[in-house]
Amino acid sequence: MNVPNSITVARVFLVPLFVALSYQDSTTAAVWAFVVFLVASISDFVDGYLARRHGTESRLGQFLDPLADKLLVGAALVVLVDTRDFPLWAALVIGAREIAVQILRTGVVQRGGTLPASSAAKLKTMLQIVMVGWWLLPWKEINPIHWALLAGVLVTTLWSGYEYFAGARRTKEGVH
């Protein structure tokens, strides 16, 4: 296993720590949960950078990296819905898109293809990280920035999901 893939696997192992800290009833634990989420999120950019820079991109990494992202963001959405008044309907929209794209990606990989992250998907991931981080902070109340970030995430989530499925369809039809 190469270094970028090892970083990705480490990100997966940070998820239970993040969840455990998130459910502690203290401001200090909430801040530490935010820090763990931030470290895990930054590692997402580090592993991709290292893989590209050193030419160690792999099909395993292209599969594991988005899966690790889904686990981290999915765990964060569960925590937010449960502890921070995050709207369940929004978490379900985000989660449904993530599951659908992961199923699509798995099918493409099983057929010997690849489904690398699109520009819209990279923007979606960045906005999700910012939005989740903002919601994780121990605010006294939800403010307009919470809703603006959520709206941006929902738009990019739906758009990037559409791009993946439209692209996969074009490729399947031989148009791509």
NUPAMI-62385 format. One line per field, with one value per residue (C-alpha): residue number from 1; residue in one letter; x, y, z. Coordinates in steps of 0.05 Angstrom, whole numbers. Example, Ala and Ser with C-alpha at 12.3 -4.5 7.8 and 13.67 -1.06 7.14 Angstrom:
<pts>
k c(1,2) .
r c(A,S) .
X c(246,273) .
Y c(-90,-21) .
Z c(156,143) .
</pts>
This chain:
<pts>
k c(1,2,3,4,5,6,7,8,9,10,11,12,13,14,15,16,17,18,19,20,21,22,23,24,25,26,27,28,29,30,31,32,33,34,35,36,37,38,39,40,41,42,43,44,45,46,47,48,49,50,51,52,53,54,55,56,57,58,59,60,61,62,63,64,65,66,67,68,69,70,71,72,73,74,75,76,77,78,79,80,81,82,83,84,85,86,87,88,89,90,91,92,93,94,95,96,97,98,99,100,101,102,103,104,105,106,107,108,109,110,111,112,113,114,115,116,117,118,119,120,121,122,123,124,125,126,127,128,129,130,131,132,133,134,135,136,137,138,139,140,141,142,143,144,145,146,147,148,149,150,151,152,153,154,155,156,157,158,159,160,161,162,163,164,165,166,167,168,169,170,171,172,173,174,175,176) .
r c(M,N,V,P,N,S,I,T,V,A,R,V,F,L,V,P,L,F,V,A,L,S,Y,Q,D,S,T,T,A,A,V,W,A,F,V,V,F,L,V,A,S,I,S,D,F,V,D,G,Y,L,A,R,R,H,G,T,E,S,R,L,G,Q,F,L,D,P,L,A,D,K,L,L,V,G,A,A,L,V,V,L,V,D,T,R,D,F,P,L,W,A,A,L,V,I,G,A,R,E,I,A,V,Q,I,L,R,T,G,V,V,Q,R,G,G,T,L,P,A,S,S,A,A,K,L,K,T,M,L,Q,I,V,M,V,G,W,W,L,L,P,W,K,E,I,N,P,I,H,W,A,L,L,A,G,V,L,V,T,T,L,W,S,G,Y,E,Y,F,A,G,A,R,R,T,K,E,G,V,H) .
X c(0,28,32,-30,-73,-45,-67,-136,-141,-119,-176,-225,-197,-208,-283,-298,-255,-294,-360,-339,-316,-380,-423,-385,-425,-373,-350,-279,-299,-340,-278,-236,-288,-283,-206,-209,-259,-213,-151,-188,-214,-145,-116,-164,-128,-59,-68,-93,-36,16,-13,-12,56,91,52,23,-49,-83,-151,-152,-140,-193,-242,-220,-213,-285,-308,-269,-300,-370,-356,-330,-385,-439,-417,-416,-486,-512,-480,-507,-578,-575,-542,-544,-613,-587,-648,-658,-686,-621,-578,-621,-612,-536,-533,-575,-530,-468,-495,-519,-452,-414,-457,-445,-370,-367,-402,-356,-294,-319,-325,-252,-266,-253,-297,-251,-279,-306,-293,-364,-353,-289,-326,-382,-332,-298,-366,-389,-326,-336,-410,-402,-345,-388,-446,-399,-374,-410,-454,-507,-557,-563,-550,-559,-489,-511,-568,-526,-473,-527,-559,-491,-478,-546,-538,-468,-489,-546,-507,-446,-491,-525,-456,-433,-495,-498,-424,-432,-491,-453,-393,-438,-470,-402,-412,-359) .
Y c(0,68,130,165,103,96,167,151,89,132,180,123,106,179,172,133,182,240,208,192,264,291,257,282,335,391,450,424,357,394,434,370,336,396,390,315,329,384,339,283,332,363,293,284,339,315,243,266,316,264,212,261,291,223,188,137,146,78,47,28,100,125,77,86,161,178,121,151,219,188,155,219,264,212,205,280,286,235,273,340,314,282,338,404,412,398,384,310,321,355,299,249,286,290,217,191,226,198,127,131,157,105,49,79,84,12,-13,26,1,-71,-64,-42,33,92,148,202,262,317,391,398,339,370,435,396,361,427,460,400,404,478,470,410,445,507,466,427,489,500,559,585,587,571,633,653,629,558,562,594,540,486,515,516,444,421,455,426,358,352,382,337,276,294,302,233,198,237,224,150,146,181,135,74,98,110,185,204) .
Z c(0,-19,25,-4,6,77,92,64,109,169,152,158,227,249,238,303,343,312,330,401,413,381,432,492,529,532,491,494,464,410,391,390,346,299,299,284,228,201,203,168,116,103,96,38,0,22,-2,-70,-77,-59,-106,-165,-148,-141,-195,-147,-166,-166,-178,-105,-85,-133,-99,-26,-26,-42,3,61,46,48,115,146,119,132,204,211,183,232,289,263,255,324,363,324,293,224,179,168,98,77,106,68,2,13,35,-22,-73,-40,-39,-111,-137,-96,-126,-196,-182,-158,-221,-266,-229,-232,-308,-310,-317,-272,-247,-221,-183,-228,-215,-189,-142,-116,-103,-70,-24,-5,9,49,92,104,118,165,201,210,237,283,319,386,364,411,354,280,239,165,148,168,117,62,68,68,5,-30,-11,-35,-102,-114,-87,-136,-195,-186,-178,-244,-277,-255,-280,-345,-357,-342,-390,-446,-435,-437,-502,-533,-537,-486) .
</pts>
